[in-house]
Amino acid sequence: MVTVCPLGHNNTLKPLFDKNTPNKAILDAVFNGTITGRAYVDTEKSPAQAILVSDFLKCAFISTNCTTEFLVQFSALHLSNGLEYIFTHEYLFFELEKYLDISIRKEFIRDPLKPIPISGRIASIPSIEQFYSAQWKDIFTPCCGDFNTFISNHIAIYEIRHGIIVSEGYAICGENIAELGAISHAEFRGQGGATTTCSHILSFCKKNNLTPVWTCRADNSASIATAYRLGFEHHRDYMFARWQRS
């Protein structure tokens, strides 16, 4: 029987998931209740098998003991919501490959002790008005509830010139890990905005003993170049998979 399990400081299901999963900061944040999500659990199995859905990336984490049967049943019920599944279990992937649209993502990790690139430009935590006018507001606001919840648990750093948001840098914080991302506004791209905002975030990570992580699609050359420029090193490739509609 599949039931929906409430989360938010409910870590009883956490041991079911791979502690080395890609996007682990997001998994941690869902379990900690600092971004929204829910777990679908088959309680008739022992140990239970589960799928954790994150509203942030619209993605699903699959428990290490999840069966193909359970995944197929879950996907049949949630086919219309555009979920992408993070695949680290090869046996599941190969059994289901013909049903999936696959995209490859890259994960980069940065040594927290590595020197931080200094851009020489000022960036700072945004005001509430700036946060709600940013490009990525529609991603962060629904999954974090409000500005104060986000700022209390995660990181936002903006570069602002003459009252205009040039670049936005963010990090979702998990347990000893932070997943960074950045976006520069179209007219300011190629001017080092992502380096400016993320260098400030890297300083925060260093002070708070957080290992910085960067993920992106394998075909996002701009994001990959930014990761290397910030001192990240390629760690692994992994799969995002979307269920095909029949």
CYANA upper distance limits for C-alpha pairs under 8 A (distance plus 0.5 A):
  1 MET  CA     41 VAL  CA      8.39
  1 MET  CA     42 ASP  CA      5.79
  1 MET  CA     43 THR  CA      6.64
  1 MET  CA     44 GLU  CA      6.44
  2 VAL  CA     40 TYR  CA      6.80
  2 VAL  CA     41 VAL  CA      5.76
  2 VAL  CA     42 ASP  CA      4.95
  2 VAL  CA     43 THR  CA      7.22
  3 THR  CA     40 TYR  CA      6.12
  3 THR  CA     41 VAL  CA      5.81
  3 THR  CA     42 ASP  CA      6.99
  3 THR  CA     43 THR  CA      7.88
  4 VAL  CA     38 ARG  CA      7.40
  4 VAL  CA     39 ALA  CA      6.24
  4 VAL  CA     40 TYR  CA      5.16
  4 VAL  CA     41 VAL  CA      6.82
  5 CYS  CA     38 ARG  CA      6.86
  5 CYS  CA     39 ALA  CA      5.66
  5 CYS  CA     40 TYR  CA      6.64
  5 CYS  CA     41 VAL  CA      7.31
  6 PRO  CA     10 ASN  CA      8.05
  6 PRO  CA     38 ARG  CA      6.52
  6 PRO  CA     39 ALA  CA      7.42
  7 LEU  CA     11 ASN  CA      8.21
  7 LEU  CA     30 VAL  CA      7.70
  7 LEU  CA     31 PHE  CA      6.31
  7 LEU  CA     32 ASN  CA      8.10
  7 LEU  CA     33 GLY  CA      6.98
  7 LEU  CA     37 GLY  CA      7.72
  7 LEU  CA     38 ARG  CA      6.51
  7 LEU  CA     39 ALA  CA      7.74
  8 GLY  CA     30 VAL  CA      7.25
  8 GLY  CA     31 PHE  CA      5.81
  8 GLY  CA     32 ASN  CA      5.42
  8 GLY  CA     33 GLY  CA      4.09
  8 GLY  CA     34 THR  CA      7.88
  9 HIS  CA     31 PHE  CA      6.29
  9 HIS  CA     32 ASN  CA      5.09
  9 HIS  CA     33 GLY  CA      6.43
 10 ASN  CA     31 PHE  CA      6.76
 10 ASN  CA     32 ASN  CA      7.76
 11 ASN  CA     15 PRO  CA      8.39
 11 ASN  CA     31 PHE  CA      6.59
 11 ASN  CA     32 ASN  CA      8.25
 13 LEU  CA     17 PHE  CA      8.16
 13 LEU  CA     50 ALA  CA      8.38
 14 LYS  CA     31 PHE  CA      7.93
 15 PRO  CA     19 LYS  CA      8.25
 16 LEU  CA     48 ALA  CA      8.41
 16 LEU  CA     49 GLN  CA      7.73
 16 LEU  CA     50 ALA  CA      7.99
 16 LEU  CA     63 SER  CA      5.79
 16 LEU  CA     64 THR  CA      6.63
 16 LEU  CA     65 ASN  CA      7.74
 17 PHE  CA     21 THR  CA      8.25
 17 PHE  CA     61 PHE  CA      8.26
 17 PHE  CA     62 ILE  CA      7.46
 17 PHE  CA     63 SER  CA      5.04
 17 PHE  CA     64 THR  CA      6.04
 18 ASP  CA     63 SER  CA      7.45
 18 ASP  CA     64 THR  CA      6.60
 19 LYS  CA     24 LYS  CA      7.86
 20 ASN  CA     24 LYS  CA      7.45
 21 THR  CA     88 THR  CA      7.66
 22 PRO  CA     86 ILE  CA      8.20
 22 PRO  CA    107 GLU  CA      7.68
 22 PRO  CA    238 TYR  CA      8.02
 23 ASN  CA     27 LEU  CA      7.20
 23 ASN  CA    179 GLU  CA      7.71
 23 ASN  CA    215 THR  CA      8.09
 24 LYS  CA     28 ASP  CA      6.59
 24 LYS  CA    174 GLY  CA      7.70
 24 LYS  CA    177 ILE  CA      8.33
 25 ALA  CA     29 ALA  CA      6.60
 25 ALA  CA    172 ILE  CA      6.79
 25 ALA  CA    173 CYS  CA      6.13
 25 ALA  CA    174 GLY  CA      4.60
 25 ALA  CA    175 GLU  CA      7.35
 25 ALA  CA    177 ILE  CA      6.34
 25 ALA  CA    178 ALA  CA      6.30
 25 ALA  CA    179 GLU  CA      6.52
 26 ILE  CA     30 VAL  CA      6.73
 26 ILE  CA     35 ILE  CA      8.41
 26 ILE  CA     54 SER  CA      8.00
 26 ILE  CA     56 PHE  CA      8.36
 26 ILE  CA    172 ILE  CA      7.05
 26 ILE  CA    173 CYS  CA      7.96
 26 ILE  CA    174 GLY  CA      7.10
 26 ILE  CA    179 GLU  CA      8.23
 27 LEU  CA     31 PHE  CA      6.93
 27 LEU  CA     54 SER  CA      8.00
 27 LEU  CA     61 PHE  CA      8.14
 27 LEU  CA    174 GLY  CA      8.10
 28 ASP  CA     32 ASN  CA      6.56
 28 ASP  CA    173 CYS  CA      8.45
 28 ASP  CA    174 GLY  CA      5.36
 28 ASP  CA    175 GLU  CA      6.85
 29 ALA  CA     33 GLY  CA      6.54
 29 ALA  CA     34 THR  CA      5.77
 29 ALA  CA     35 ILE  CA      6.19
 29 ALA  CA    172 ILE  CA      7.95
 29 ALA  CA    173 CYS  CA      7.22
 29 ALA  CA    174 GLY  CA      5.84
 30 VAL  CA     34 THR  CA      6.68
 30 VAL  CA     35 ILE  CA      5.66
 30 VAL  CA     36 THR  CA      6.27
 30 VAL  CA     37 GLY  CA      6.13
 30 VAL  CA     38 ARG  CA      8.22
 30 VAL  CA     54 SER  CA      7.21
 34 THR  CA    144 CYS  CA      6.84
 34 THR  CA    149 THR  CA      7.70
 34 THR  CA    150 PHE  CA      7.93
 34 THR  CA    153 ASN  CA      7.03
 35 ILE  CA     54 SER  CA      8.35
 35 ILE  CA     55 ASP  CA      8.10
 35 ILE  CA     56 PHE  CA      7.65
 35 ILE  CA    143 CYS  CA      5.69
 35 ILE  CA    144 CYS  CA      5.28
 35 ILE  CA    145 GLY  CA      8.39
 36 THR  CA     54 SER  CA      6.99
 36 THR  CA     55 ASP  CA      6.32
 36 THR  CA     56 PHE  CA      7.85
 36 THR  CA    143 CYS  CA      5.51
 36 THR  CA    144 CYS  CA      6.90
 37 GLY  CA     52 LEU  CA      7.67
 37 GLY  CA     53 VAL  CA      5.88
 37 GLY  CA     54 SER  CA      5.05
 37 GLY  CA     55 ASP  CA      5.99
 37 GLY  CA    143 CYS  CA      8.46
 38 ARG  CA     52 LEU  CA      6.32
 38 ARG  CA     53 VAL  CA      5.96
 38 ARG  CA     54 SER  CA      7.50
 39 ALA  CA     50 ALA  CA      6.99
 39 ALA  CA     51 ILE  CA      6.15
 39 ALA  CA     52 LEU  CA      4.78
 39 ALA  CA     53 VAL  CA      6.66
 40 TYR  CA     50 ALA  CA      5.97
 40 TYR  CA     51 ILE  CA      5.75
 40 TYR  CA     52 LEU  CA      6.85
 40 TYR  CA     53 VAL  CA      8.49
 41 VAL  CA     48 ALA  CA      7.13
 41 VAL  CA     49 GLN  CA      6.28
 41 VAL  CA     50 ALA  CA      4.84
 41 VAL  CA     51 ILE  CA      7.14
 42 ASP  CA     48 ALA  CA      6.19
 42 ASP  CA     49 GLN  CA      5.97
 42 ASP  CA     50 ALA  CA      6.83
 42 ASP  CA     70 PHE  CA      8.41
 43 THR  CA     48 ALA  CA      5.73
 43 THR  CA     49 GLN  CA      7.81
 44 GLU  CA     48 ALA  CA      7.43
 45 LYS  CA     49 GLN  CA      7.25
 49 GLN  CA     63 SER  CA      6.60
 49 GLN  CA     64 THR  CA      8.46
 49 GLN  CA     65 ASN  CA      6.53
 49 GLN  CA     66 CYS  CA      5.66
 49 GLN  CA     67 THR  CA      8.29
 50 ALA  CA     62 ILE  CA      7.01
 50 ALA  CA     63 SER  CA      5.89
 50 ALA  CA     66 CYS  CA      7.08
 51 ILE  CA     60 ALA  CA      6.85
 51 ILE  CA     61 PHE  CA      6.16
 51 ILE  CA     62 ILE  CA      5.28
 51 ILE  CA     63 SER  CA      6.57
 51 ILE  CA     66 CYS  CA      8.45
 52 LEU  CA     60 ALA  CA      5.96
 52 LEU  CA     61 PHE  CA      5.53
 52 LEU  CA     62 ILE  CA      7.09
 52 LEU  CA     63 SER  CA      8.44
 53 VAL  CA     58 LYS  CA      7.58
 53 VAL  CA     59 CYS  CA      6.36
 53 VAL  CA     60 ALA  CA      4.93
 53 VAL  CA     61 PHE  CA      6.93
 54 SER  CA     58 LYS  CA      6.12
 54 SER  CA     59 CYS  CA      6.00
 54 SER  CA     60 ALA  CA      6.75
 54 SER  CA     61 PHE  CA      8.49
 55 ASP  CA     59 CYS  CA      7.62
 55 ASP  CA    143 CYS  CA      6.26
 56 PHE  CA    139 ILE  CA      7.09
 56 PHE  CA    140 PHE  CA      7.56
 56 PHE  CA    143 CYS  CA      6.12
 58 LYS  CA     82 GLY  CA      7.79
 58 LYS  CA     83 LEU  CA      5.87
 58 LYS  CA     84 GLU  CA      7.03
 59 CYS  CA     83 LEU  CA      5.73
 59 CYS  CA     84 GLU  CA      5.15
 59 CYS  CA     85 TYR  CA      6.06
 59 CYS  CA     86 ILE  CA      7.44
 60 ALA  CA     83 LEU  CA      7.14
 60 ALA  CA     84 GLU  CA      6.66
 60 ALA  CA     85 TYR  CA      5.23
 60 ALA  CA     86 ILE  CA      6.67
 61 PHE  CA     85 TYR  CA      6.85
 61 PHE  CA     86 ILE  CA      6.17
 61 PHE  CA     87 PHE  CA      8.35
 62 ILE  CA     66 CYS  CA      6.99
 62 ILE  CA     85 TYR  CA      8.01
 62 ILE  CA     86 ILE  CA      7.62
 62 ILE  CA     87 PHE  CA      7.96
 64 THR  CA     89 HIS  CA      7.70
 66 CYS  CA     70 PHE  CA      7.18
 66 CYS  CA     71 LEU  CA      7.58
 67 THR  CA     71 LEU  CA      6.90
 67 THR  CA     92 LEU  CA      8.01
 68 THR  CA     72 VAL  CA      6.60
 68 THR  CA     92 LEU  CA      6.53
 68 THR  CA     95 GLU  CA      8.11
 68 THR  CA     96 LEU  CA      8.32
 69 GLU  CA     73 GLN  CA      6.72
 70 PHE  CA     74 PHE  CA      6.62
 71 LEU  CA     75 SER  CA      6.51
 72 VAL  CA     76 ALA  CA      6.62
 73 GLN  CA     77 LEU  CA      7.16
 74 PHE  CA     78 HIS  CA      6.89
 75 SER  CA     79 LEU  CA      5.99
 75 SER  CA    243 TRP  CA      7.82
 78 HIS  CA     83 LEU  CA      8.19
 79 LEU  CA     83 LEU  CA      8.10
 79 LEU  CA    243 TRP  CA      7.41
 79 LEU  CA    245 ARG  CA      7.99
 82 GLY  CA    242 ARG  CA      7.66
 83 LEU  CA    242 ARG  CA      6.90
 83 LEU  CA    243 TRP  CA      8.42
 84 GLU  CA    240 PHE  CA      6.29
 84 GLU  CA    241 ALA  CA      5.70
 84 GLU  CA    242 ARG  CA      5.19
 84 GLU  CA    243 TRP  CA      8.05
 85 TYR  CA    239 MET  CA      8.41
 85 TYR  CA    240 PHE  CA      5.91
 85 TYR  CA    241 ALA  CA      5.54
 85 TYR  CA    242 ARG  CA      6.88
 86 ILE  CA    238 TYR  CA      8.12
 86 ILE  CA    239 MET  CA      6.42
 86 ILE  CA    240 PHE  CA      5.41
 86 ILE  CA    241 ALA  CA      7.16
 87 PHE  CA     92 LEU  CA      8.46
 87 PHE  CA     93 PHE  CA      7.25
 87 PHE  CA    238 TYR  CA      7.33
 87 PHE  CA    239 MET  CA      5.80
 87 PHE  CA    240 PHE  CA      6.84
 87 PHE  CA    241 ALA  CA      7.70
 88 THR  CA    238 TYR  CA      7.34
 88 THR  CA    239 MET  CA      7.81
 89 HIS  CA     93 PHE  CA      7.00
 90 GLU  CA     94 PHE  CA      6.63
 91 TYR  CA     95 GLU  CA      6.81
 92 LEU  CA     96 LEU  CA      6.70
 93 PHE  CA     97 GLU  CA      5.99
 96 LEU  CA    100 LEU  CA      7.19
 99 TYR  CA    243 TRP  CA      6.67
 99 TYR  CA    244 GLN  CA      6.12
100 LEU  CA    241 ALA  CA      6.36
100 LEU  CA    242 ARG  CA      6.09
100 LEU  CA    243 TRP  CA      5.26
100 LEU  CA    244 GLN  CA      5.83
101 ASP  CA    241 ALA  CA      5.98
101 ASP  CA    242 ARG  CA      5.59
101 ASP  CA    243 TRP  CA      6.74
101 ASP  CA    244 GLN  CA      6.60
102 ILE  CA    239 MET  CA      7.10
102 ILE  CA    240 PHE  CA      6.48
102 ILE  CA    241 ALA  CA      5.04
102 ILE  CA    242 ARG  CA      7.06
103 SER  CA    217 ARG  CA      7.93
103 SER  CA    218 ALA  CA      8.47
103 SER  CA    239 MET  CA      6.41
103 SER  CA    240 PHE  CA      5.76
103 SER  CA    241 ALA  CA      6.71
104 ILE  CA    217 ARG  CA      6.63
104 ILE  CA    218 ALA  CA      6.08
104 ILE  CA    237 ASP  CA      7.16
104 ILE  CA    238 TYR  CA      6.36
104 ILE  CA    239 MET  CA      5.32
104 ILE  CA    240 PHE  CA      6.69
105 ARG  CA    215 THR  CA      7.36
105 ARG  CA    216 CYS  CA      6.00
105 ARG  CA    217 ARG  CA      4.71
105 ARG  CA    218 ALA  CA      5.35
105 ARG  CA    237 ASP  CA      6.16
105 ARG  CA    238 TYR  CA      5.93
105 ARG  CA    239 MET  CA      6.50
105 ARG  CA    240 PHE  CA      7.38
106 LYS  CA    215 THR  CA      6.01
106 LYS  CA    216 CYS  CA      6.06
106 LYS  CA    217 ARG  CA      6.58
106 LYS  CA    218 ALA  CA      6.06
106 LYS  CA    234 HIS  CA      7.82
106 LYS  CA    235 HIS  CA      8.22
106 LYS  CA    236 ARG  CA      6.57
106 LYS  CA    237 ASP  CA      5.02
106 LYS  CA    238 TYR  CA      6.90
107 GLU  CA    213 VAL  CA      7.62
107 GLU  CA    214 TRP  CA      6.33
107 GLU  CA    215 THR  CA      4.98
107 GLU  CA    216 CYS  CA      7.41
107 GLU  CA    234 HIS  CA      6.70
107 GLU  CA    235 HIS  CA      6.14
107 GLU  CA    236 ARG  CA      5.98
107 GLU  CA    237 ASP  CA      6.62
107 GLU  CA    238 TYR  CA      8.16
108 PHE  CA    213 VAL  CA      6.18
108 PHE  CA    214 TRP  CA      5.47
108 PHE  CA    215 THR  CA      6.63
108 PHE  CA    227 ALA  CA      7.70
108 PHE  CA    232 PHE  CA      6.16
108 PHE  CA    233 GLU  CA      5.73
108 PHE  CA    234 HIS  CA      4.90
108 PHE  CA    235 HIS  CA      5.59
108 PHE  CA    236 ARG  CA      7.71
109 ILE  CA    211 THR  CA      8.03
109 ILE  CA    212 PRO  CA      6.59
109 ILE  CA    213 VAL  CA      5.14
109 ILE  CA    214 TRP  CA      6.89
109 ILE  CA    232 PHE  CA      5.85
109 ILE  CA    233 GLU  CA      6.03
109 ILE  CA    234 HIS  CA      7.06
109 ILE  CA    235 HIS  CA      6.64
110 ARG  CA    114 LYS  CA      8.04
110 ARG  CA    211 THR  CA      7.32
110 ARG  CA    212 PRO  CA      6.04
110 ARG  CA    213 VAL  CA      6.91
110 ARG  CA    231 GLY  CA      6.85
110 ARG  CA    232 PHE  CA      4.88
110 ARG  CA    233 GLU  CA      6.58
111 ASP  CA    211 THR  CA      7.49
111 ASP  CA    212 PRO  CA      8.08
111 ASP  CA    232 PHE  CA      8.03
112 PRO  CA    202 LEU  CA      8.45
112 PRO  CA    205 CYS  CA      7.86
112 PRO  CA    206 LYS  CA      6.20
112 PRO  CA    209 ASN  CA      7.99
112 PRO  CA    210 LEU  CA      7.78
112 PRO  CA    211 THR  CA      6.20
112 PRO  CA    212 PRO  CA      7.39
113 LEU  CA    206 LYS  CA      7.67
114 LYS  CA    231 GLY  CA      8.11
116 ILE  CA    199 SER  CA      6.86
116 ILE  CA    202 LEU  CA      7.38
116 ILE  CA    203 SER  CA      7.61
116 ILE  CA    230 LEU  CA      7.91
116 ILE  CA    231 GLY  CA      8.17
117 PRO  CA    195 THR  CA      8.26
117 PRO  CA    199 SER  CA      6.63
117 PRO  CA    230 LEU  CA      6.94
117 PRO  CA    231 GLY  CA      8.36
118 ILE  CA    196 THR  CA      7.91
118 ILE  CA    199 SER  CA      7.03
119 SER  CA    192 GLY  CA      8.25
119 SER  CA    195 THR  CA      7.30
119 SER  CA    196 THR  CA      5.87
119 SER  CA    199 SER  CA      8.01
120 GLY  CA    196 THR  CA      8.28
121 ARG  CA    196 THR  CA      6.91
122 ILE  CA    159 GLU  CA      7.09
122 ILE  CA    196 THR  CA      7.97
123 ALA  CA    157 ILE  CA      6.73
123 ALA  CA    158 TYR  CA      5.89
123 ALA  CA    159 GLU  CA      4.91
123 ALA  CA    160 ILE  CA      7.46
123 ALA  CA    196 THR  CA      7.35
123 ALA  CA    197 THR  CA      6.43
123 ALA  CA    200 HIS  CA      7.72
124 SER  CA    157 ILE  CA      5.62
124 SER  CA    158 TYR  CA      6.07
124 SER  CA    159 GLU  CA      7.18
124 SER  CA    197 THR  CA      8.47
125 ILE  CA    155 ILE  CA      8.47
125 ILE  CA    156 ALA  CA      6.32
125 ILE  CA    157 ILE  CA      5.16
125 ILE  CA    158 TYR  CA      6.75
126 PRO  CA    130 GLN  CA      6.13
126 PRO  CA    131 PHE  CA      6.39
126 PRO  CA    156 ALA  CA      7.40
126 PRO  CA    157 ILE  CA      6.83
126 PRO  CA    158 TYR  CA      6.51
127 SER  CA    131 PHE  CA      6.67
128 ILE  CA    132 TYR  CA      6.82
128 ILE  CA    147 PHE  CA      6.82
129 GLU  CA    133 SER  CA      6.85
130 GLN  CA    134 ALA  CA      6.65
130 GLN  CA    165 ILE  CA      8.27
131 PHE  CA    137 LYS  CA      7.08
131 PHE  CA    147 PHE  CA      7.64
132 TYR  CA    137 LYS  CA      6.15
132 TYR  CA    147 PHE  CA      8.44
133 SER  CA    137 LYS  CA      7.27
134 ALA  CA    165 ILE  CA      7.84
134 ALA  CA    168 GLU  CA      8.10
135 GLN  CA    185 HIS  CA      8.42
136 TRP  CA    140 PHE  CA      7.04
137 LYS  CA    141 THR  CA      6.14
138 ASP  CA    142 PRO  CA      7.21
139 ILE  CA    143 CYS  CA      7.53
140 PHE  CA    144 CYS  CA      6.41
140 PHE  CA    150 PHE  CA      8.28
141 THR  CA    145 GLY  CA      6.03
141 THR  CA    146 ASP  CA      6.10
141 THR  CA    147 PHE  CA      7.59
142 PRO  CA    146 ASP  CA      8.18
144 CYS  CA    149 THR  CA      6.72
144 CYS  CA    150 PHE  CA      6.20
145 GLY  CA    149 THR  CA      7.06
145 GLY  CA    150 PHE  CA      8.13
146 ASP  CA    150 PHE  CA      6.95
147 PHE  CA    151 ILE  CA      6.64
148 ASN  CA    152 SER  CA      6.40
149 THR  CA    153 ASN  CA      6.95
150 PHE  CA    154 HIS  CA      5.98
150 PHE  CA    155 ILE  CA      7.91
151 ILE  CA    155 ILE  CA      6.46
151 ILE  CA    156 ALA  CA      7.42
153 ASN  CA    173 CYS  CA      7.39
154 HIS  CA    170 TYR  CA      8.27
154 HIS  CA    171 ALA  CA      6.52
154 HIS  CA    172 ILE  CA      5.70
154 HIS  CA    173 CYS  CA      5.85
155 ILE  CA    170 TYR  CA      5.92
155 ILE  CA    171 ALA  CA      5.52
155 ILE  CA    172 ILE  CA      7.17
155 ILE  CA    173 CYS  CA      8.07
155 ILE  CA    201 ILE  CA      7.76
156 ALA  CA    168 GLU  CA      7.79
156 ALA  CA    169 GLY  CA      6.27
156 ALA  CA    170 TYR  CA      5.03
156 ALA  CA    171 ALA  CA      7.19
157 ILE  CA    168 GLU  CA      6.63
157 ILE  CA    169 GLY  CA      5.58
157 ILE  CA    170 TYR  CA      6.82
157 ILE  CA    197 THR  CA      6.14
157 ILE  CA    198 CYS  CA      8.14
157 ILE  CA    200 HIS  CA      7.84
157 ILE  CA    201 ILE  CA      7.59
158 TYR  CA    165 ILE  CA      7.23
158 TYR  CA    166 VAL  CA      7.91
158 TYR  CA    167 SER  CA      6.20
158 TYR  CA    168 GLU  CA      5.13
158 TYR  CA    169 GLY  CA      6.54
158 TYR  CA    197 THR  CA      6.48
159 GLU  CA    165 ILE  CA      6.59
159 GLU  CA    166 VAL  CA      6.03
159 GLU  CA    167 SER  CA      5.77
159 GLU  CA    168 GLU  CA      7.20
159 GLU  CA    193 GLY  CA      7.39
159 GLU  CA    196 THR  CA      7.76
159 GLU  CA    197 THR  CA      6.79
160 ILE  CA    164 ILE  CA      5.81
160 ILE  CA    165 ILE  CA      4.98
160 ILE  CA    166 VAL  CA      5.94
160 ILE  CA    167 SER  CA      7.77
161 ARG  CA    165 ILE  CA      7.08
161 ARG  CA    166 VAL  CA      7.10
165 ILE  CA    185 HIS  CA      8.09
166 VAL  CA    184 SER  CA      6.48
166 VAL  CA    185 HIS  CA      6.20
166 VAL  CA    188 PHE  CA      6.67
166 VAL  CA    193 GLY  CA      7.20
167 SER  CA    182 ALA  CA      7.75
167 SER  CA    183 ILE  CA      6.31
167 SER  CA    184 SER  CA      4.64
167 SER  CA    185 HIS  CA      6.54
167 SER  CA    188 PHE  CA      8.33
167 SER  CA    193 GLY  CA      5.67
167 SER  CA    194 ALA  CA      6.72
167 SER  CA    197 THR  CA      7.49
168 GLU  CA    182 ALA  CA      6.01
168 GLU  CA    183 ILE  CA      5.85
168 GLU  CA    184 SER  CA      6.76
168 GLU  CA    193 GLY  CA      8.40
168 GLU  CA    194 ALA  CA      7.69
168 GLU  CA    197 THR  CA      7.11
169 GLY  CA    180 LEU  CA      7.84
169 GLY  CA    181 GLY  CA      6.41
169 GLY  CA    182 ALA  CA      4.79
169 GLY  CA    183 ILE  CA      7.14
169 GLY  CA    194 ALA  CA      7.13
169 GLY  CA    197 THR  CA      5.63
169 GLY  CA    198 CYS  CA      6.19
169 GLY  CA    201 ILE  CA      8.07
170 TYR  CA    180 LEU  CA      6.15
170 TYR  CA    181 GLY  CA      5.85
170 TYR  CA    182 ALA  CA      6.62
170 TYR  CA    198 CYS  CA      8.12
170 TYR  CA    201 ILE  CA      8.11
171 ALA  CA    178 ALA  CA      6.27
171 ALA  CA    179 GLU  CA      5.63
171 ALA  CA    180 LEU  CA      4.76
171 ALA  CA    181 GLY  CA      6.78
171 ALA  CA    201 ILE  CA      7.91
172 ILE  CA    178 ALA  CA      6.00
172 ILE  CA    179 GLU  CA      5.76
172 ILE  CA    180 LEU  CA      7.22
173 CYS  CA    177 ILE  CA      6.53
173 CYS  CA    178 ALA  CA      4.85
173 CYS  CA    179 GLU  CA      7.07
174 GLY  CA    178 ALA  CA      6.44
175 GLU  CA    210 LEU  CA      8.41
176 ASN  CA    209 ASN  CA      6.96
176 ASN  CA    210 LEU  CA      5.08
176 ASN  CA    211 THR  CA      6.66
177 ILE  CA    210 LEU  CA      5.18
177 ILE  CA    211 THR  CA      5.09
177 ILE  CA    212 PRO  CA      6.54
177 ILE  CA    213 VAL  CA      7.68
178 ALA  CA    205 CYS  CA      7.83
178 ALA  CA    210 LEU  CA      6.51
178 ALA  CA    211 THR  CA      6.58
178 ALA  CA    212 PRO  CA      5.53
178 ALA  CA    213 VAL  CA      6.49
179 GLU  CA    212 PRO  CA      6.49
179 GLU  CA    213 VAL  CA      5.16
179 GLU  CA    214 TRP  CA      6.14
179 GLU  CA    215 THR  CA      8.05
180 LEU  CA    198 CYS  CA      7.97
180 LEU  CA    212 PRO  CA      7.34
180 LEU  CA    213 VAL  CA      6.62
180 LEU  CA    214 TRP  CA      5.86
180 LEU  CA    215 THR  CA      8.30
181 GLY  CA    198 CYS  CA      8.36
181 GLY  CA    214 TRP  CA      7.25
181 GLY  CA    215 THR  CA      8.36
182 ALA  CA    194 ALA  CA      6.13
182 ALA  CA    197 THR  CA      8.17
182 ALA  CA    198 CYS  CA      7.72
183 ILE  CA    194 ALA  CA      7.07
184 SER  CA    188 PHE  CA      6.83
184 SER  CA    189 ARG  CA      6.05
184 SER  CA    193 GLY  CA      6.64
184 SER  CA    194 ALA  CA      6.91
185 HIS  CA    189 ARG  CA      6.73
188 PHE  CA    193 GLY  CA      8.04
189 ARG  CA    193 GLY  CA      7.74
192 GLY  CA    196 THR  CA      6.74
193 GLY  CA    197 THR  CA      6.81
194 ALA  CA    198 CYS  CA      6.36
194 ALA  CA    226 THR  CA      7.72
195 THR  CA    199 SER  CA      6.26
195 THR  CA    226 THR  CA      7.55
195 THR  CA    229 ARG  CA      8.04
195 THR  CA    230 LEU  CA      7.06
196 THR  CA    200 HIS  CA      7.27
197 THR  CA    201 ILE  CA      7.10
198 CYS  CA    202 LEU  CA      6.54
198 CYS  CA    230 LEU  CA      8.24
199 SER  CA    203 SER  CA      6.87
199 SER  CA    230 LEU  CA      7.71
200 HIS  CA    204 PHE  CA      7.00
201 ILE  CA    205 CYS  CA      6.73
202 LEU  CA    206 LYS  CA      6.67
202 LEU  CA    212 PRO  CA      7.53
203 SER  CA    207 LYS  CA      6.81
204 PHE  CA    208 ASN  CA      6.69
205 CYS  CA    209 ASN  CA      6.34
205 CYS  CA    210 LEU  CA      5.17
205 CYS  CA    211 THR  CA      7.16
205 CYS  CA    212 PRO  CA      7.21
206 LYS  CA    210 LEU  CA      6.75
206 LYS  CA    211 THR  CA      8.23
213 VAL  CA    232 PHE  CA      8.33
214 TRP  CA    227 ALA  CA      7.27
214 TRP  CA    232 PHE  CA      8.09
216 CYS  CA    220 ASN  CA      7.15
216 CYS  CA    223 SER  CA      7.17
216 CYS  CA    224 ILE  CA      7.79
218 ALA  CA    224 ILE  CA      8.45
220 ASN  CA    224 ILE  CA      6.84
221 SER  CA    225 ALA  CA      6.58
222 ALA  CA    226 THR  CA      6.76
223 SER  CA    227 ALA  CA      6.73
224 ILE  CA    228 TYR  CA      6.94
225 ALA  CA    229 ARG  CA      6.60
226 THR  CA    230 LEU  CA      6.66
227 ALA  CA    231 GLY  CA      7.02
227 ALA  CA    232 PHE  CA      5.79
227 ALA  CA    233 GLU  CA      8.15
228 TYR  CA    232 PHE  CA      5.61
228 TYR  CA    233 GLU  CA      7.03
